[in-house]
Amino acid sequence: MLPEAKAAMVEALESWSNPSSPHGDGRAARAALEDARRRIGAALGWDGQIIFTSGASEAIAIALTRAKAARILTSPVEHDSVLRVTPQAERLPVDHNGLLNSRHSREGGNPSPNPTPVAASGMAPRLCGDDQAGLLLAVQHVNNETGVIQPLDQIDRDGIILFADCAQGAGKLPLPNADMIAVSAHKFGGPPGIGALLIKDLTLIHPGGGQEQGYRAGTENLPAIIAMAAALEARADWLPKAAILRAKLDAAVEASGGEIVARDAPRIPSIASYRMPGLSARAQLIQFDLAGISVSAGSACSSGSLKTSHVLHAMGWDETQAGEVIRVSFGPATSEPDIDRFIAAWTKMAARAR
């Protein structure tokens, strides 16, 4: 958490009251809540509606289970929280970098079992077909395992509702031009357990709940919401520094025989995934942890289970290859000595593996 967010949260906790209460303290809390909502929208450049949630996962569930859409299209490299609530969705294929690259035909409202490839890998898809009414496309802006940035603003989606999971990109990159967006405060220096669903038009989803204009149940977490606003307003552009550090790490990994996942794709500097041939991710995690270095395997949300990444499988990696990949995160406090320590540990491990 950024120090500004911590300070704002502590101050808000000292004077907390239920924003839904009709008394004077409640009305003051409501005013603070709406002020934070306005500040968050301004900081993100969002002029639509904001529904506060417990995080991106809840925002995703609200958007995708209550959307007024007949069919949902998504990709196989989405976060588990998307795949879990869209079991019947049609999965659009991705290329070896995890980028959507297929023309998809839905003529007659039926999915095409053999989509026709677009001219070149990495090109944003054109979603075509005669019956586009009631279709929702759910795509992650920045992949949480590989850091790959989907070119969402290049997708030809005339008449299609676009939902973007921006948990990894919000507060770091400009928001894409989407109809609905999920964000999570702890990804940009705010507290855990708070996020939001940004939505251009509330009529895109069915209501459900007594708070947040009838679209979310539960007392609003006002201290965390105020801290979320403070984090967005205080954030600095540390991505250029992270890009330099990651480039140094990329070069060292390749020099020692490692492989960069989605090396040729546009990637956010705050995330990288690396394969160490000959050594399982489980063994790497243990050895890095003993060296005082925290990394994960696949999604940080599910790395405790050490499941092989469904993202890498969708990108064409086999079980052995995917099982040798770890995920590395860079933050505002990441320093060059941190990278040097990681390189030293990686190089030693890679030499033993060879």
C-alpha atoms as a printed R data frame, in Angstrom:
    type eleno elety resid chain resno       x       y       z
1   ATOM     1    CA   MET     A     1   0.000   0.000   0.000
2   ATOM     2    CA   LEU     A     2   1.131   3.521  -0.763
3   ATOM     3    CA   PRO     A     3   1.688   5.622   2.362
4   ATOM     4    CA   GLU     A     4  -0.960   8.090   1.189
5   ATOM     5    CA   ALA     A     5  -3.511   5.265   1.016
6   ATOM     6    CA   LYS     A     6  -2.566   3.999   4.491
7   ATOM     7    CA   ALA     A     7  -2.925   7.480   5.990
8   ATOM     8    CA   ALA     A     8  -6.285   8.065   4.303
9   ATOM     9    CA   MET     A     9  -7.613   4.704   5.491
10  ATOM    10    CA   VAL     A    10  -6.530   5.255   9.109
11  ATOM    11    CA   GLU     A    11  -8.135   8.698   9.149
12  ATOM    12    CA   ALA     A    12 -11.352   7.316   7.649
13  ATOM    13    CA   LEU     A    13 -11.472   4.518  10.228
14  ATOM    14    CA   GLU     A    14 -11.425   7.108  13.015
15  ATOM    15    CA   SER     A    15 -14.682   8.660  11.849
16  ATOM    16    CA   TRP     A    16 -16.431   5.770  10.111
17  ATOM    17    CA   SER     A    17 -20.204   5.608   9.878
18  ATOM    18    CA   ASN     A    18 -22.616   3.658   7.686
19  ATOM    19    CA   PRO     A    19 -23.173   5.652   4.460
20  ATOM    20    CA   SER     A    20 -26.703   4.210   4.205
21  ATOM    21    CA   SER     A    21 -27.809   5.523   7.596
22  ATOM    22    CA   PRO     A    22 -30.168   8.535   7.555
23  ATOM    23    CA   HIS     A    23 -28.663  10.329  10.575
24  ATOM    24    CA   GLY     A    24 -26.138  13.143  10.386
25  ATOM    25    CA   ASP     A    25 -23.068  10.906  10.675
26  ATOM    26    CA   GLY     A    26 -24.466   8.627   7.977
27  ATOM    27    CA   ARG     A    27 -25.143  11.565   5.673
28  ATOM    28    CA   ALA     A    28 -21.579  12.801   6.193
29  ATOM    29    CA   ALA     A    29 -20.299   9.317   5.352
30  ATOM    30    CA   ARG     A    30 -22.478   9.284   2.223
31  ATOM    31    CA   ALA     A    31 -21.010  12.617   1.150
32  ATOM    32    CA   ALA     A    32 -17.478  11.241   1.671
33  ATOM    33    CA   LEU     A    33 -18.380   8.119  -0.309
34  ATOM    34    CA   GLU     A    34 -19.702  10.081  -3.258
35  ATOM    35    CA   ASP     A    35 -16.685  12.393  -3.150
36  ATOM    36    CA   ALA     A    36 -14.384   9.347  -3.314
37  ATOM    37    CA   ARG     A    37 -16.432   7.952  -6.208
38  ATOM    38    CA   ARG     A    38 -15.985  11.224  -8.085
39  ATOM    39    CA   ARG     A    39 -12.232  11.319  -7.337
40  ATOM    40    CA   ILE     A    40 -11.725   7.739  -8.513
41  ATOM    41    CA   GLY     A    41 -13.569   8.422 -11.751
42  ATOM    42    CA   ALA     A    42 -11.497  11.544 -12.365
43  ATOM    43    CA   ALA     A    43  -8.215   9.769 -11.616
44  ATOM    44    CA   LEU     A    44  -9.056   6.922 -14.000
45  ATOM    45    CA   GLY     A    45 -10.504   9.194 -16.679
46  ATOM    46    CA   TRP     A    46 -13.882   7.436 -16.354
47  ATOM    47    CA   ASP     A    47 -17.097   9.430 -16.770
48  ATOM    48    CA   GLY     A    48 -19.534   6.528 -16.408
49  ATOM    49    CA   GLN     A    49 -20.999   4.830 -13.343
50  ATOM    50    CA   ILE     A    50 -18.895   3.211 -10.585
51  ATOM    51    CA   ILE     A    51 -20.152   0.314  -8.446
52  ATOM    52    CA   PHE     A    52 -17.875  -0.440  -5.495
53  ATOM    53    CA   THR     A    53 -17.130  -4.123  -4.843
54  ATOM    54    CA   SER     A    54 -14.823  -6.234  -2.695
55  ATOM    55    CA   GLY     A    55 -12.355  -6.463  -5.581
56  ATOM    56    CA   ALA     A    56 -12.025  -7.317  -9.250
57  ATOM    57    CA   SER     A    57 -13.335 -10.877  -8.817
58  ATOM    58    CA   GLU     A    58 -16.664  -9.656  -7.468
59  ATOM    59    CA   ALA     A    59 -16.857  -6.958 -10.146
60  ATOM    60    CA   ILE     A    60 -16.300  -9.660 -12.772
61  ATOM    61    CA   ALA     A    61 -19.007 -11.871 -11.269
62  ATOM    62    CA   ILE     A    62 -21.528  -9.017 -11.195
63  ATOM    63    CA   ALA     A    63 -20.810  -8.017 -14.782
64  ATOM    64    CA   LEU     A    64 -20.780 -11.484 -16.323
65  ATOM    65    CA   THR     A    65 -23.577 -13.171 -14.370
66  ATOM    66    CA   ARG     A    66 -25.994 -10.247 -14.560
67  ATOM    67    CA   ALA     A    67 -25.236  -8.936 -18.042
68  ATOM    68    CA   LYS     A    68 -28.202  -8.514 -20.354
69  ATOM    69    CA   ALA     A    69 -26.501 -10.578 -23.032
70  ATOM    70    CA   ALA     A    70 -27.734 -13.677 -24.817
71  ATOM    71    CA   ARG     A    71 -24.224 -15.038 -25.326
72  ATOM    72    CA   ILE     A    72 -20.757 -14.410 -23.946
73  ATOM    73    CA   LEU     A    73 -17.513 -14.716 -25.852
74  ATOM    74    CA   THR     A    74 -14.178 -14.772 -24.064
75  ATOM    75    CA   SER     A    75 -10.690 -16.229 -24.407
76  ATOM    76    CA   PRO     A    76  -9.047 -19.260 -22.788
77  ATOM    77    CA   VAL     A    77  -6.301 -17.094 -21.209
78  ATOM    78    CA   GLU     A    78  -8.628 -15.182 -18.905
79  ATOM    79    CA   HIS     A    79  -8.274 -15.062 -15.145
80  ATOM    80    CA   ASP     A    80  -9.912 -17.951 -13.263
81  ATOM    81    CA   SER     A    81 -12.536 -15.542 -11.922
82  ATOM    82    CA   VAL     A    82 -13.785 -15.033 -15.503
83  ATOM    83    CA   LEU     A    83 -13.646 -18.676 -16.569
84  ATOM    84    CA   ARG     A    84 -15.396 -19.776 -13.379
85  ATOM    85    CA   VAL     A    85 -18.511 -17.655 -13.988
86  ATOM    86    CA   THR     A    86 -18.686 -18.264 -17.764
87  ATOM    87    CA   PRO     A    87 -18.652 -22.072 -18.104
88  ATOM    88    CA   GLN     A    88 -20.892 -21.989 -21.186
89  ATOM    89    CA   ALA     A    89 -19.091 -19.126 -22.929
90  ATOM    90    CA   GLU     A    90 -17.471 -19.609 -26.294
91  ATOM    91    CA   ARG     A    91 -13.669 -19.386 -26.036
92  ATOM    92    CA   LEU     A    92 -12.011 -17.488 -28.859
93  ATOM    93    CA   PRO     A    93  -8.573 -18.882 -29.766
94  ATOM    94    CA   VAL     A    94  -5.295 -17.066 -29.085
95  ATOM    95    CA   ASP     A    95  -1.886 -17.244 -30.727
96  ATOM    96    CA   HIS     A    96   1.394 -18.386 -29.138
97  ATOM    97    CA   ASN     A    97   1.728 -14.988 -27.443
98  ATOM    98    CA   GLY     A    98  -1.756 -15.184 -25.934
99  ATOM    99    CA   LEU     A    99  -3.160 -12.512 -28.251
100 ATOM   100    CA   LEU     A   100  -6.596 -12.795 -29.844
101 ATOM   101    CA   ASN     A   101  -5.886 -13.336 -33.510
102 ATOM   102    CA   SER     A   102  -8.920 -14.957 -35.100
103 ATOM   103    CA   ARG     A   103 -11.789 -13.795 -37.237
104 ATOM   104    CA   HIS     A   104 -14.882 -15.234 -35.646
105 ATOM   105    CA   SER     A   105 -18.049 -15.952 -37.577
106 ATOM   106    CA   ARG     A   106 -21.403 -16.166 -35.830
107 ATOM   107    CA   GLU     A   107 -23.758 -16.145 -38.766
108 ATOM   108    CA   GLY     A   108 -27.149 -17.383 -37.752
109 ATOM   109    CA   GLY     A   109 -26.178 -16.946 -34.106
110 ATOM   110    CA   ASN     A   110 -24.214 -20.211 -34.015
111 ATOM   111    CA   PRO     A   111 -20.549 -20.498 -33.059
112 ATOM   112    CA   SER     A   112 -18.161 -21.450 -35.815
113 ATOM   113    CA   PRO     A   113 -16.152 -24.567 -34.919
114 ATOM   114    CA   ASN     A   114 -13.321 -23.568 -37.278
115 ATOM   115    CA   PRO     A   115 -12.667 -19.830 -37.128
116 ATOM   116    CA   THR     A   116 -10.813 -18.406 -40.114
117 ATOM   117    CA   PRO     A   117  -7.403 -16.995 -39.124
118 ATOM   118    CA   VAL     A   118  -6.767 -13.309 -39.543
119 ATOM   119    CA   ALA     A   119  -4.026 -12.266 -41.935
120 ATOM   120    CA   ALA     A   120  -1.235 -12.104 -39.347
121 ATOM   121    CA   SER     A   121  -0.575 -13.325 -35.835
122 ATOM   122    CA   GLY     A   122  -1.071 -10.659 -33.213
123 ATOM   123    CA   MET     A   123  -3.615  -8.712 -35.233
124 ATOM   124    CA   ALA     A   124  -6.663  -7.714 -33.227
125 ATOM   125    CA   PRO     A   125  -9.712  -9.716 -34.293
126 ATOM   126    CA   ARG     A   126 -12.707  -8.502 -36.196
127 ATOM   127    CA   LEU     A   127 -15.813 -10.008 -34.655
128 ATOM   128    CA   CYS     A   128 -18.176 -10.527 -37.524
129 ATOM   129    CA   GLY     A   129 -21.550 -12.051 -38.207
130 ATOM   130    CA   ASP     A   130 -25.117 -11.073 -39.004
131 ATOM   131    CA   ASP     A   131 -26.512 -11.593 -35.515
132 ATOM   132    CA   GLN     A   132 -24.533  -9.473 -33.059
133 ATOM   133    CA   ALA     A   133 -27.412  -8.460 -30.818
134 ATOM   134    CA   GLY     A   134 -27.011  -9.548 -27.215
135 ATOM   135    CA   LEU     A   135 -23.351 -10.527 -27.488
136 ATOM   136    CA   LEU     A   136 -20.792  -9.726 -24.792
137 ATOM   137    CA   LEU     A   137 -17.032 -10.051 -25.288
138 ATOM   138    CA   ALA     A   138 -15.048 -10.449 -22.043
139 ATOM   139    CA   VAL     A   139 -11.297  -9.963 -22.434
140 ATOM   140    CA   GLN     A   140  -8.482  -9.185 -20.029
141 ATOM   141    CA   HIS     A   141  -6.631  -5.957 -20.832
142 ATOM   142    CA   VAL     A   142  -3.366  -7.164 -19.249
143 ATOM   143    CA   ASN     A   143  -2.834 -10.851 -18.584
144 ATOM   144    CA   ASN     A   144  -2.110 -11.507 -14.932
145 ATOM   145    CA   GLU     A   145   0.427 -14.283 -15.655
146 ATOM   146    CA   THR     A   146   2.297 -13.135 -18.756
147 ATOM   147    CA   GLY     A   147   1.774  -9.352 -18.705
148 ATOM   148    CA   VAL     A   148   0.606  -9.467 -22.343
149 ATOM   149    CA   ILE     A   149  -1.445  -6.405 -23.295
150 ATOM   150    CA   GLN     A   150  -4.466  -7.115 -25.492
151 ATOM   151    CA   PRO     A   151  -5.049  -4.325 -28.064
152 ATOM   152    CA   LEU     A   152  -8.688  -3.945 -27.027
153 ATOM   153    CA   ASP     A   153  -9.139  -0.572 -28.710
154 ATOM   154    CA   GLN     A   154  -8.305  -2.198 -32.063
155 ATOM   155    CA   ILE     A   155 -11.061  -4.799 -31.880
156 ATOM   156    CA   ASP     A   156 -13.830  -4.225 -34.379
157 ATOM   157    CA   ARG     A   157 -16.819  -4.889 -32.113
158 ATOM   158    CA   ASP     A   158 -19.659  -2.921 -33.627
159 ATOM   159    CA   GLY     A   159 -22.799  -3.656 -31.625
160 ATOM   160    CA   ILE     A   160 -21.038  -5.926 -29.118
161 ATOM   161    CA   ILE     A   161 -20.757  -5.192 -25.390
162 ATOM   162    CA   LEU     A   162 -17.100  -5.176 -24.308
163 ATOM   163    CA   PHE     A   163 -16.170  -6.137 -20.755
164 ATOM   164    CA   ALA     A   164 -12.506  -5.586 -19.850
165 ATOM   165    CA   ASP     A   165 -10.782  -7.093 -16.828
166 ATOM   166    CA   CYS     A   166  -8.390  -4.235 -16.033
167 ATOM   167    CA   ALA     A   167  -7.194  -5.453 -12.644
168 ATOM   168    CA   GLN     A   168  -3.569  -5.487 -13.813
169 ATOM   169    CA   GLY     A   169  -3.682  -2.358 -15.991
170 ATOM   170    CA   ALA     A   170  -5.858   0.186 -14.184
171 ATOM   171    CA   GLY     A   171  -3.802   2.870 -12.517
172 ATOM   172    CA   LYS     A   172  -0.834   2.000 -14.735
173 ATOM   173    CA   LEU     A   173  -2.162   2.183 -18.306
174 ATOM   174    CA   PRO     A   174  -5.012   4.236 -19.799
175 ATOM   175    CA   LEU     A   175  -8.316   2.392 -19.592
176 ATOM   176    CA   PRO     A   176  -9.548   0.830 -22.848
177 ATOM   177    CA   ASN     A   177 -12.762   1.999 -24.470
178 ATOM   178    CA   ALA     A   178 -14.967  -0.671 -22.895
179 ATOM   179    CA   ASP     A   179 -18.582  -0.759 -21.755
180 ATOM   180    CA   MET     A   180 -17.722  -2.414 -18.435
181 ATOM   181    CA   ILE     A   181 -14.390  -2.579 -16.593
182 ATOM   182    CA   ALA     A   182 -13.256  -4.388 -13.433
183 ATOM   183    CA   VAL     A   183 -10.548  -2.811 -11.262
184 ATOM   184    CA   SER     A   184  -8.838  -3.804  -8.016
185 ATOM   185    CA   ALA     A   185  -7.328  -1.248  -5.602
186 ATOM   186    CA   HIS     A   186  -4.432  -3.336  -4.309
187 ATOM   187    CA   LYS     A   187  -2.985  -3.526  -7.826
188 ATOM   188    CA   PHE     A   188  -2.228   0.223  -7.793
189 ATOM   189    CA   GLY     A   189  -1.198   0.776  -4.188
190 ATOM   190    CA   GLY     A   190  -4.588   0.776  -2.479
191 ATOM   191    CA   PRO     A   191  -5.798  -1.630   0.208
192 ATOM   192    CA   PRO     A   192  -6.838  -5.230  -0.431
193 ATOM   193    CA   GLY     A   193 -10.514  -6.147  -0.428
194 ATOM   194    CA   ILE     A   194 -11.816  -3.200  -2.424
195 ATOM   195    CA   GLY     A   195 -12.413  -2.686  -6.136
196 ATOM   196    CA   ALA     A   196 -15.055  -1.517  -8.530
197 ATOM   197    CA   LEU     A   197 -17.098  -2.277 -11.590
198 ATOM   198    CA   LEU     A   198 -16.968   0.672 -13.971
199 ATOM   199    CA   ILE     A   199 -20.003   0.669 -16.240
200 ATOM   200    CA   LYS     A   200 -21.077   3.127 -18.902
201 ATOM   201    CA   ASP     A   201 -24.772   2.326 -18.598
202 ATOM   202    CA   LEU     A   202 -26.360   0.566 -15.619
203 ATOM   203    CA   THR     A   203 -29.041  -0.863 -17.895
204 ATOM   204    CA   LEU     A   204 -26.394  -3.272 -19.269
205 ATOM   205    CA   ILE     A   205 -26.816  -5.445 -16.165
206 ATOM   206    CA   HIS     A   206 -29.649  -6.649 -13.954
207 ATOM   207    CA   PRO     A   207 -29.838  -5.045 -10.494
208 ATOM   208    CA   GLY     A   208 -29.231  -7.065  -7.347
209 ATOM   209    CA   GLY     A   209 -28.672  -5.677  -3.864
210 ATOM   210    CA   GLY     A   210 -29.631  -2.914  -1.515
211 ATOM   211    CA   GLN     A   211 -26.574  -0.685  -1.879
212 ATOM   212    CA   GLU     A   212 -24.734   0.928  -4.779
213 ATOM   213    CA   GLN     A   213 -27.885   2.122  -6.539
214 ATOM   214    CA   GLY     A   214 -29.381  -1.336  -6.080
215 ATOM   215    CA   TYR     A   215 -26.581  -3.172  -7.911
216 ATOM   216    CA   ARG     A   216 -24.535  -4.530  -5.011
217 ATOM   217    CA   ALA     A   217 -25.505  -5.797  -1.571
218 ATOM   218    CA   GLY     A   218 -23.532  -5.013   1.572
219 ATOM   219    CA   THR     A   219 -22.448  -1.974   3.552
220 ATOM   220    CA   GLU     A   220 -19.912   0.038   1.579
221 ATOM   221    CA   ASN     A   221 -16.327  -0.251   2.834
222 ATOM   222    CA   LEU     A   222 -15.887   3.506   3.116
223 ATOM   223    CA   PRO     A   223 -12.370   3.564   4.673
224 ATOM   224    CA   ALA     A   224 -11.029   1.302   1.908
225 ATOM   225    CA   ILE     A   225 -12.856   3.304  -0.780
226 ATOM   226    CA   ILE     A   226 -11.303   6.539   0.470
227 ATOM   227    CA   ALA     A   227  -7.890   4.837   0.541
228 ATOM   228    CA   MET     A   228  -8.484   3.623  -3.022
229 ATOM   229    CA   ALA     A   229  -9.074   7.200  -4.140
230 ATOM   230    CA   ALA     A   230  -5.956   8.384  -2.322
231 ATOM   231    CA   ALA     A   231  -3.843   5.660  -3.961
232 ATOM   232    CA   LEU     A   232  -4.983   6.633  -7.453
233 ATOM   233    CA   GLU     A   233  -4.300  10.306  -6.827
234 ATOM   234    CA   ALA     A   234  -0.857   9.640  -5.337
235 ATOM   235    CA   ARG     A   235   0.396   7.109  -7.857
236 ATOM   236    CA   ALA     A   236   3.498   7.931  -9.851
237 ATOM   237    CA   ASP     A   237   4.541   6.586 -13.239
238 ATOM   238    CA   TRP     A   238   7.054   3.942 -12.189
239 ATOM   239    CA   LEU     A   239   6.587   1.741 -15.269
240 ATOM   240    CA   PRO     A   240   9.567   3.251 -17.180
241 ATOM   241    CA   LYS     A   241  11.853   2.276 -14.292
242 ATOM   242    CA   ALA     A   242  10.276  -1.197 -14.160
243 ATOM   243    CA   ALA     A   243  10.782  -1.565 -17.916
244 ATOM   244    CA   ILE     A   244  14.516  -0.956 -17.524
245 ATOM   245    CA   LEU     A   245  14.774  -3.456 -14.684
246 ATOM   246    CA   ARG     A   246  12.769  -6.076 -16.533
247 ATOM   247    CA   ALA     A   247  14.899  -5.650 -19.668
248 ATOM   248    CA   LYS     A   248  17.963  -6.375 -17.545
249 ATOM   249    CA   LEU     A   249  16.295  -9.448 -16.089
250 ATOM   250    CA   ASP     A   250  15.057 -10.616 -19.501
251 ATOM   251    CA   ALA     A   251  18.604 -10.459 -20.905
252 ATOM   252    CA   ALA     A   252  20.067 -12.370 -17.944
253 ATOM   253    CA   VAL     A   253  17.412 -15.093 -18.137
254 ATOM   254    CA   GLU     A   254  18.019 -15.657 -21.834
255 ATOM   255    CA   ALA     A   255  21.794 -15.585 -21.348
256 ATOM   256    CA   SER     A   256  21.498 -18.431 -18.855
257 ATOM   257    CA   GLY     A   257  19.347 -20.576 -21.152
258 ATOM   258    CA   GLY     A   258  15.960 -19.473 -19.882
259 ATOM   259    CA   GLU     A   259  12.924 -18.556 -21.942
260 ATOM   260    CA   ILE     A   260  10.738 -15.447 -21.764
261 ATOM   261    CA   VAL     A   261   7.030 -16.176 -22.065
262 ATOM   262    CA   ALA     A   262   5.387 -14.090 -24.838
263 ATOM   263    CA   ARG     A   263   8.733 -12.468 -25.560
264 ATOM   264    CA   ASP     A   264   7.559 -10.753 -28.749
265 ATOM   265    CA   ALA     A   265   4.198  -9.512 -27.502
266 ATOM   266    CA   PRO     A   266   3.469  -6.097 -25.975
267 ATOM   267    CA   ARG     A   267   3.847  -6.656 -22.213
268 ATOM   268    CA   ILE     A   268   3.306  -4.442 -19.194
269 ATOM   269    CA   PRO     A   269   6.620  -3.917 -17.354
270 ATOM   270    CA   SER     A   270   5.157  -4.958 -13.995
271 ATOM   271    CA   ILE     A   271   4.773  -8.663 -14.900
272 ATOM   272    CA   ALA     A   272   7.060 -11.253 -16.454
273 ATOM   273    CA   SER     A   273   7.010 -15.036 -16.802
274 ATOM   274    CA   TYR     A   274  10.143 -17.119 -17.307
275 ATOM   275    CA   ARG     A   275  10.808 -20.769 -18.050
276 ATOM   276    CA   MET     A   276  13.831 -22.554 -16.599
277 ATOM   277    CA   PRO     A   277  14.238 -25.769 -18.636
278 ATOM   278    CA   GLY     A   278  14.906 -28.807 -16.491
279 ATOM   279    CA   LEU     A   279  13.633 -27.458 -13.159
280 ATOM   280    CA   SER     A   280  10.005 -27.500 -12.067
281 ATOM   281    CA   ALA     A   281   8.276 -24.335 -10.954
282 ATOM   282    CA   ARG     A   282   7.654 -25.956  -7.568
283 ATOM   283    CA   ALA     A   283  11.396 -26.504  -7.045
284 ATOM   284    CA   GLN     A   284  12.162 -22.974  -8.229
285 ATOM   285    CA   LEU     A   285   9.632 -21.437  -5.827
286 ATOM   286    CA   ILE     A   286  11.147 -23.314  -2.882
287 ATOM   287    CA   GLN     A   287  14.700 -22.327  -3.757
288 ATOM   288    CA   PHE     A   288  13.814 -18.686  -4.434
289 ATOM   289    CA   ASP     A   289  11.886 -18.559  -1.162
290 ATOM   290    CA   LEU     A   290  14.884 -19.901   0.746
291 ATOM   291    CA   ALA     A   291  16.893 -17.092  -0.867
292 ATOM   292    CA   GLY     A   292  14.367 -14.526   0.412
293 ATOM   293    CA   ILE     A   293  12.812 -13.933  -3.027
294 ATOM   294    CA   SER     A   294   9.033 -14.173  -3.484
295 ATOM   295    CA   VAL     A   295   7.726 -15.343  -6.875
296 ATOM   296    CA   SER     A   296   4.758 -17.449  -7.934
297 ATOM   297    CA   ALA     A   297   3.777 -20.101 -10.439
298 ATOM   298    CA   GLY     A   298   0.980 -19.121 -12.786
299 ATOM   299    CA   SER     A   299  -1.607 -16.832 -11.237
300 ATOM   300    CA   ALA     A   300  -0.669 -15.465  -7.830
301 ATOM   301    CA   CYS     A   301  -4.303 -16.084  -6.832
302 ATOM   302    CA   SER     A   302  -3.980 -19.841  -7.369
303 ATOM   303    CA   SER     A   303  -0.236 -20.435  -6.999
304 ATOM   304    CA   GLY     A   304  -0.808 -22.062  -3.605
305 ATOM   305    CA   SER     A   305  -2.236 -25.032  -5.477
306 ATOM   306    CA   LEU     A   306   0.673 -25.008  -7.961
307 ATOM   307    CA   LYS     A   307  -1.664 -25.989 -10.788
308 ATOM   308    CA   THR     A   308  -0.146 -25.939 -14.258
309 ATOM   309    CA   SER     A   309  -1.173 -22.710 -15.942
310 ATOM   310    CA   HIS     A   310  -4.241 -22.881 -18.197
311 ATOM   311    CA   VAL     A   311  -2.937 -19.690 -19.825
312 ATOM   312    CA   LEU     A   312   0.265 -21.371 -21.005
313 ATOM   313    CA   HIS     A   313  -1.654 -24.415 -22.240
314 ATOM   314    CA   ALA     A   314  -3.896 -22.152 -24.324
315 ATOM   315    CA   MET     A   315  -0.756 -20.556 -25.792
316 ATOM   316    CA   GLY     A   316   0.511 -23.962 -26.926
317 ATOM   317    CA   TRP     A   317   2.881 -24.898 -24.088
318 ATOM   318    CA   ASP     A   318   2.923 -28.580 -23.162
319 ATOM   319    CA   GLU     A   319   2.639 -29.880 -19.605
320 ATOM   320    CA   THR     A   320   6.388 -30.113 -19.004
321 ATOM   321    CA   GLN     A   321   7.170 -26.683 -20.414
322 ATOM   322    CA   ALA     A   322   4.314 -24.993 -18.558
323 ATOM   323    CA   GLY     A   323   5.394 -26.722 -15.360
324 ATOM   324    CA   GLU     A   324   8.779 -24.993 -15.542
325 ATOM   325    CA   VAL     A   325   7.458 -21.409 -15.672
326 ATOM   326    CA   ILE     A   326   7.447 -18.923 -12.812
327 ATOM   327    CA   ARG     A   327   5.796 -15.495 -12.609
328 ATOM   328    CA   VAL     A   328   7.697 -12.413 -11.441
329 ATOM   329    CA   SER     A   329   6.152  -9.111 -10.350
330 ATOM   330    CA   PHE     A   330   7.738  -5.661 -10.303
331 ATOM   331    CA   GLY     A   331   6.430  -2.835  -8.109
332 ATOM   332    CA   PRO     A   332   7.268   0.791  -7.329
333 ATOM   333    CA   ALA     A   333   9.751  -0.312  -4.667
334 ATOM   334    CA   THR     A   334  11.570  -2.888  -6.828
335 ATOM   335    CA   SER     A   335  15.225  -1.884  -7.093
336 ATOM   336    CA   GLU     A   336  18.229  -2.850  -9.178
337 ATOM   337    CA   PRO     A   337  19.802  -4.714  -6.223
338 ATOM   338    CA   ASP     A   338  16.601  -6.783  -6.052
339 ATOM   339    CA   ILE     A   339  17.064  -7.717  -9.702
340 ATOM   340    CA   ASP     A   340  20.738  -8.490  -9.173
341 ATOM   341    CA   ARG     A   341  19.861 -10.866  -6.301
342 ATOM   342    CA   PHE     A   342  17.261 -12.573  -8.472
343 ATOM   343    CA   ILE     A   343  19.705 -12.935 -11.374
344 ATOM   344    CA   ALA     A   344  22.326 -14.467  -9.095
345 ATOM   345    CA   ALA     A   345  19.839 -16.993  -7.722
346 ATOM   346    CA   TRP     A   346  18.398 -17.767 -11.175
347 ATOM   347    CA   THR     A   347  21.841 -18.241 -12.764
348 ATOM   348    CA   LYS     A   348  22.938 -20.643 -10.031
349 ATOM   349    CA   MET     A   349  19.729 -22.678 -10.291
350 ATOM   350    CA   ALA     A   350  19.854 -22.766 -14.099
351 ATOM   351    CA   ALA     A   351  23.441 -24.016 -14.079
352 ATOM   352    CA   ARG     A   352  22.505 -26.852 -11.735
353 ATOM   353    CA   ALA     A   353  19.475 -27.692 -13.889
354 ATOM   354    CA   ARG     A   354  21.654 -27.904 -17.004
